[in-house]
Amino acid sequence: MGSGAGSFLKVLFKNFDVLAGPVISLLYPLYASVRAIESESRADDRQWLTYWVLYSMMTLLELTFAKVIEWIPIWSYAKLIFTCWLVIPYFSGAAYVYEHYLRPFFMNPQQTINIWYVPRKKDSFSKPDDILTAAEKYIEENGTDAFEKLIHRADKSRSSSYGHIYDDDGYRH
């Protein structure tokens, strides 16, 4: 009986990731998600919605790179540890990932790197609406003198907000 229990424990420890993985990554999150739906708090909704997004992304990563991942001997344990961090309420890893990575990415897409960027085709009749194009249009319509006066007025208004007054020749008083 002693050797049978020892071999059982050996098999249990050897396959711990296989046994614990579904409990930690699926059963507990499923239970917690149902509880979050029934609660009034939005914080737990965010935690579990974010968890399922991350779980889906991890699953897609594993499916896409399965041939490479099978060569990483500690992958299943690393995934289990990462999943524990995402799931365990003390850490709230999923909420952390949402606040620090997903939310900034989706709320300020201009400030993050967009891997799906495809440049627009440039129309031969239109230019991008940037500051130089606007300046060129203004000069075409009003002339260079009007543009220089506009810049001068902008300088005066900006500098007067700092307590300096400029005359028409650009001298500070």
C-alpha positions as a printed NumPy array, in Angstrom:
array([[  0.   ,   0.   ,   0.   ],
       [  2.899,   2.354,   0.726],
       [  4.33 ,   2.051,  -2.769],
       [  0.868,   2.474,  -4.319],
       [  0.314,   5.743,  -2.459],
       [  3.811,   6.914,  -3.392],
       [  3.262,   6.21 ,  -7.084],
       [ -0.142,   7.924,  -6.91 ],
       [  1.455,  11.056,  -5.439],
       [  4.223,  10.906,  -8.05 ],
       [  1.631,  10.777, -10.851],
       [ -0.37 ,  13.537,  -9.159],
       [  2.64 ,  15.879,  -8.912],
       [  3.84 ,  15.006, -12.403],
       [  0.452,  15.9  , -13.85 ],
       [ -0.456,  18.709, -11.458],
       [ -0.645,  21.275, -14.26 ],
       [ -2.99 ,  19.044, -16.263],
       [ -5.275,  18.529, -13.275],
       [ -5.154,  22.03 , -11.755],
       [ -5.244,  23.932, -15.059],
       [ -8.937,  23.421, -15.859],
       [ -9.976,  24.063, -12.251],
       [ -8.021,  27.312, -12.036],
       [ -8.577,  28.552, -15.575],
       [-12.177,  27.431, -16.148],
       [-14.166,  26.179, -13.147],
       [-13.336,  28.907, -10.642],
       [-13.596,  31.754, -13.2  ],
       [-16.944,  30.357, -14.341],
       [-18.22 ,  30.339, -10.761],
       [-16.816,  33.818, -10.038],
       [-18.258,  35.202, -13.296],
       [-21.762,  34.015, -12.393],
       [-21.396,  35.616,  -8.964],
       [-20.174,  38.839, -10.617],
       [-23.211,  38.922, -12.879],
       [-25.46 ,  38.673,  -9.824],
       [-23.615,  41.306,  -7.782],
       [-24.108,  45.066,  -7.938],
       [-20.372,  45.812,  -8.191],
       [-18.829,  46.826, -11.518],
       [-15.315,  46.02 , -10.286],
       [-15.883,  42.272, -10.318],
       [-17.575,  42.539, -13.724],
       [-14.45 ,  44.217, -15.087],
       [-12.197,  41.626, -13.41 ],
       [-14.015,  38.664, -14.96 ],
       [-14.771,  40.151, -18.353],
       [-11.11 ,  41.052, -18.615],
       [-10.124,  37.574, -17.476],
       [-12.175,  35.971, -20.242],
       [-10.676,  38.321, -22.836],
       [ -7.167,  37.418, -21.65 ],
       [ -8.027,  33.726, -21.492],
       [ -9.297,  33.89 , -25.071],
       [ -6.15 ,  35.693, -26.198],
       [ -3.972,  33.105, -24.433],
       [ -5.925,  30.276, -26.052],
       [ -5.552,  31.87 , -29.488],
       [ -1.832,  32.299, -28.851],
       [ -1.518,  28.647, -27.893],
       [ -3.48 ,  27.481, -30.924],
       [ -1.487,  29.684, -33.272],
       [  1.942,  28.795, -31.914],
       [  1.273,  25.221, -30.742],
       [  4.279,  23.787, -32.605],
       [  6.638,  26.29 , -30.955],
       [  5.036,  26.082, -27.499],
       [  5.357,  22.304, -27.341],
       [  9.144,  22.801, -27.319],
       [  8.975,  24.959, -24.166],
       [  9.1  ,  22.445, -21.288],
       [  7.841,  24.832, -18.591],
       [  5.022,  26.374, -20.663],
       [  2.199,  24.578, -18.85 ],
       [  3.562,  25.611, -15.44 ],
       [  4.214,  29.195, -16.548],
       [  0.676,  29.366, -17.929],
       [ -0.696,  27.951, -14.672],
       [  1.193,  30.514, -12.584],
       [  0.085,  33.361, -14.882],
       [ -3.511,  32.128, -14.742],
       [ -3.357,  31.983, -10.932],
       [ -2.161,  35.59 , -10.909],
       [ -5.033,  36.589, -13.2  ],
       [ -7.663,  34.684, -11.193],
       [ -6.811,  34.912,  -7.484],
       [ -8.8  ,  37.823,  -6.011],
       [ -5.881,  38.92 ,  -3.814],
       [ -3.852,  39.774,  -6.931],
       [ -6.7  ,  40.665,  -9.368],
       [ -4.227,  40.294, -12.201],
       [ -6.878,  40.505, -14.895],
       [ -8.038,  43.898, -13.607],
       [ -4.392,  45.028, -13.443],
       [ -3.758,  44.001, -17.051],
       [ -6.942,  45.795, -18.093],
       [ -6.052,  49.05 , -16.311],
       [ -2.402,  49.167, -17.377],
       [ -2.445,  47.625, -20.864],
       [ -5.848,  47.038, -22.457],
       [ -7.613,  50.242, -21.375],
       [ -4.808,  52.597, -22.509],
       [ -4.606,  50.712, -25.789],
       [ -8.327,  51.017, -26.538],
       [ -8.911,  54.463, -24.996],
       [ -5.9  ,  56.203, -26.62 ],
       [ -5.152,  54.261, -29.783],
       [ -3.12 ,  57.187, -31.182],
       [ -0.607,  56.908, -28.321],
       [ -0.068,  53.174, -28.662],
       [  1.531,  51.21 , -31.43 ],
       [ -1.059,  49.961, -33.855],
       [  0.036,  46.659, -35.38 ],
       [ -2.905,  46.745, -37.795],
       [ -1.948,  50.091, -39.351],
       [ -2.577,  50.208, -43.063],
       [ -1.794,  53.561, -44.679],
       [ -4.671,  55.221, -46.503],
       [ -4.413,  55.681, -50.22 ],
       [ -3.598,  59.281, -50.936],
       [ -6.01 ,  61.019, -53.157],
       [ -4.25 ,  63.148, -55.743],
       [ -6.763,  65.938, -55.09 ],
       [ -6.598,  66.032, -51.273],
       [ -3.815,  66.374, -48.754],
       [ -3.863,  65.274, -45.119],
       [ -5.281,  67.914, -42.818],
       [ -2.141,  68.806, -40.912],
       [ -0.726,  72.143, -39.828],
       [  1.457,  72.605, -42.917],
       [ -1.401,  71.938, -45.312],
       [ -3.603,  74.384, -43.408],
       [ -0.841,  77.003, -43.589],
       [ -0.397,  76.44 , -47.334],
       [ -4.138,  76.812, -47.92 ],
       [ -4.233,  80.017, -45.86 ],
       [ -1.314,  81.497, -47.824],
       [ -2.936,  80.564, -51.154],
       [ -6.207,  82.219, -50.16 ],
       [ -4.887,  85.285, -48.258],
       [ -1.253,  85.797, -49.281],
       [  2.011,  85.685, -47.352],
       [  1.507,  89.108, -45.728],
       [ -1.788,  88.018, -44.183],
       [ -0.126,  84.811, -42.957],
       [  2.744,  86.742, -41.344],
       [  0.241,  89.069, -39.617],
       [ -1.663,  86.022, -38.37 ],
       [  1.505,  84.544, -36.891],
       [  2.397,  87.909, -35.346],
       [ -1.078,  88.193, -33.769],
       [ -0.758,  84.649, -32.407],
       [  2.633,  85.5  , -30.914],
       [  1.202,  88.652, -29.344],
       [ -1.75 ,  86.853, -27.807],
       [  0.43 ,  84.025, -26.508],
       [  3.02 ,  86.356, -25.041],
       [  0.441,  88.733, -23.559],
       [ -0.866,  85.822, -21.563],
       [  2.594,  85.695, -19.979],
       [  2.425,  89.39 , -19.041],
       [  4.423,  90.749, -21.98 ],
       [  3.048,  93.226, -24.488],
       [  4.423,  93.486, -28.018],
       [  3.941,  96.37 , -30.419],
       [  3.317,  96.008, -34.153],
       [  7.045,  95.772, -34.857],
       [  7.468,  92.833, -32.487],
       [  9.205,  94.681, -29.662],
       [  8.352,  93.633, -26.086],
       [  7.258,  96.291, -23.565]])
